[in-house]
């Protein structure tokens, strides 16, 4: 039986110590039952609705694009490509009229 890859650094050199798996490269320890429960990423929009891959959303606030003079206006539609487990920009979206970019979930609502 082979051990799973490390969820922190994706290392394949993982060993098991009783119920825990340990990664020697990043010193991450985890219980496989807890990781499976936490694997579902829960990201909520401005209204508190759960967002998932493929959902269509609408921007609820004018957003400045970093490094550009362009602005994403209120009401602009976007489609979520992926929901990520990041602190600031959780949504990888395709925004109409702008292109692909990362967006913070609190600035969109489910369409």
TORKOL-4160 file (C-alpha; in steps of 0.2 Angstrom, whole numbers, padded with zeros to 4 digits, m for minus):
111
<pt num="1" X="0000" Y="0000" Z="0000"/>
<pt num="2" X="0007" Y="0017" Z="m0005"/>
<pt num="3" X="0006" Y="0032" Z="0006"/>
<pt num="4" X="m0003" Y="0048" Z="m0001"/>
<pt num="5" X="0006" Y="0063" Z="m0007"/>
<pt num="6" X="0008" Y="0077" Z="0006"/>
<pt num="7" X="m0006" Y="0089" Z="0005"/>
<pt num="8" X="0005" Y="0104" Z="0010"/>
<pt num="9" X="0020" Y="0102" Z="m0003"/>
<pt num="10" X="0014" Y="0087" Z="m0014"/>
<pt num="11" X="0030" Y="0077" Z="m0009"/>
<pt num="12" X="0029" Y="0058" Z="m0012"/>
<pt num="13" X="0041" Y="0054" Z="0002"/>
<pt num="14" X="0028" Y="0052" Z="0016"/>
<pt num="15" X="0028" Y="0040" Z="0030"/>
<pt num="16" X="0015" Y="0034" Z="0043"/>
<pt num="17" X="0017" Y="0035" Z="0062"/>
<pt num="18" X="0002" Y="0027" Z="0070"/>
<pt num="19" X="m0013" Y="0037" Z="0064"/>
<pt num="20" X="m0003" Y="0051" Z="0057"/>
<pt num="21" X="0006" Y="0054" Z="0040"/>
<pt num="22" X="0022" Y="0064" Z="0041"/>
<pt num="23" X="0031" Y="0073" Z="0027"/>
<pt num="24" X="0050" Y="0074" Z="0030"/>
<pt num="25" X="0052" Y="0088" Z="0017"/>
<pt num="26" X="0040" Y="0101" Z="0025"/>
<pt num="27" X="0037" Y="0093" Z="0042"/>
<pt num="28" X="0019" Y="0093" Z="0040"/>
<pt num="29" X="0009" Y="0080" Z="0050"/>
<pt num="30" X="m0009" Y="0076" Z="0046"/>
<pt num="31" X="m0023" Y="0063" Z="0050"/>
<pt num="32" X="m0030" Y="0057" Z="0033"/>
<pt num="33" X="m0048" Y="0057" Z="0040"/>
<pt num="34" X="m0047" Y="0075" Z="0044"/>
<pt num="35" X="m0039" Y="0080" Z="0027"/>
<pt num="36" X="m0054" Y="0071" Z="0018"/>
<pt num="37" X="m0067" Y="0081" Z="0028"/>
<pt num="38" X="m0057" Y="0098" Z="0025"/>
<pt num="39" X="m0054" Y="0094" Z="0006"/>
<pt num="40" X="m0070" Y="0103" Z="0001"/>
<pt num="41" X="m0066" Y="0122" Z="0000"/>
<pt num="42" X="m0080" Y="0133" Z="0006"/>
<pt num="43" X="m0080" Y="0150" Z="m0001"/>
<pt num="44" X="m0095" Y="0162" Z="0001"/>
<pt num="45" X="m0101" Y="0177" Z="m0009"/>
<pt num="46" X="m0106" Y="0194" Z="m0003"/>
<pt num="47" X="m0123" Y="0187" Z="0002"/>
<pt num="48" X="m0117" Y="0171" Z="0010"/>
<pt num="49" X="m0121" Y="0159" Z="m0004"/>
<pt num="50" X="m0108" Y="0145" Z="m0007"/>
<pt num="51" X="m0099" Y="0146" Z="m0023"/>
<pt num="52" X="m0092" Y="0132" Z="m0033"/>
<pt num="53" X="m0083" Y="0129" Z="m0050"/>
<pt num="54" X="m0093" Y="0134" Z="m0065"/>
<pt num="55" X="m0105" Y="0146" Z="m0056"/>
<pt num="56" X="m0109" Y="0162" Z="m0064"/>
<pt num="57" X="m0107" Y="0178" Z="m0053"/>
<pt num="58" X="m0110" Y="0196" Z="m0054"/>
<pt num="59" X="m0098" Y="0210" Z="m0047"/>
<pt num="60" X="m0106" Y="0220" Z="m0033"/>
<pt num="61" X="m0093" Y="0234" Z="m0032"/>
<pt num="62" X="m0082" Y="0244" Z="m0044"/>
<pt num="63" X="m0065" Y="0235" Z="m0044"/>
<pt num="64" X="m0049" Y="0243" Z="m0049"/>
<pt num="65" X="m0037" Y="0231" Z="m0058"/>
<pt num="66" X="m0020" Y="0232" Z="m0051"/>
<pt num="67" X="m0007" Y="0238" Z="m0063"/>
<pt num="68" X="m0020" Y="0245" Z="m0075"/>
<pt num="69" X="m0031" Y="0260" Z="m0077"/>
<pt num="70" X="m0045" Y="0248" Z="m0081"/>
<pt num="71" X="m0060" Y="0246" Z="m0069"/>
<pt num="72" X="m0073" Y="0232" Z="m0068"/>
<pt num="73" X="m0090" Y="0240" Z="m0066"/>
<pt num="74" X="m0104" Y="0235" Z="m0055"/>
<pt num="75" X="m0115" Y="0222" Z="m0063"/>
<pt num="76" X="m0101" Y="0214" Z="m0074"/>
<pt num="77" X="m0104" Y="0195" Z="m0076"/>
<pt num="78" X="m0090" Y="0182" Z="m0073"/>
<pt num="79" X="m0089" Y="0163" Z="m0073"/>
<pt num="80" X="m0079" Y="0154" Z="m0060"/>
<pt num="81" X="m0066" Y="0143" Z="m0067"/>
<pt num="82" X="m0059" Y="0137" Z="m0050"/>
<pt num="83" X="m0062" Y="0140" Z="m0032"/>
<pt num="84" X="m0045" Y="0141" Z="m0023"/>
<pt num="85" X="m0040" Y="0140" Z="m0005"/>
<pt num="86" X="m0031" Y="0157" Z="m0004"/>
<pt num="87" X="m0033" Y="0171" Z="0009"/>
<pt num="88" X="m0037" Y="0185" Z="m0003"/>
<pt num="89" X="m0041" Y="0180" Z="m0021"/>
<pt num="90" X="m0051" Y="0164" Z="m0019"/>
<pt num="91" X="m0059" Y="0164" Z="m0037"/>
<pt num="92" X="m0051" Y="0161" Z="m0053"/>
<pt num="93" X="m0064" Y="0169" Z="m0065"/>
<pt num="94" X="m0066" Y="0173" Z="m0083"/>
<pt num="95" X="m0073" Y="0191" Z="m0082"/>
<pt num="96" X="m0084" Y="0197" Z="m0097"/>
<pt num="97" X="m0075" Y="0211" Z="m0107"/>
<pt num="98" X="m0059" Y="0210" Z="m0096"/>
<pt num="99" X="m0052" Y="0192" Z="m0097"/>
<pt num="100" X="m0046" Y="0179" Z="m0085"/>
<pt num="101" X="m0041" Y="0185" Z="m0067"/>
<pt num="102" X="m0042" Y="0181" Z="m0049"/>
<pt num="103" X="m0056" Y="0189" Z="m0039"/>
<pt num="104" X="m0060" Y="0191" Z="m0021"/>
<pt num="105" X="m0077" Y="0181" Z="m0016"/>
<pt num="106" X="m0084" Y="0195" Z="m0005"/>
<pt num="107" X="m0085" Y="0207" Z="m0021"/>
<pt num="108" X="m0096" Y="0195" Z="m0031"/>
<pt num="109" X="m0114" Y="0188" Z="m0029"/>
<pt num="110" X="m0121" Y="0172" Z="m0037"/>
<pt num="111" X="m0131" Y="0176" Z="m0053"/>
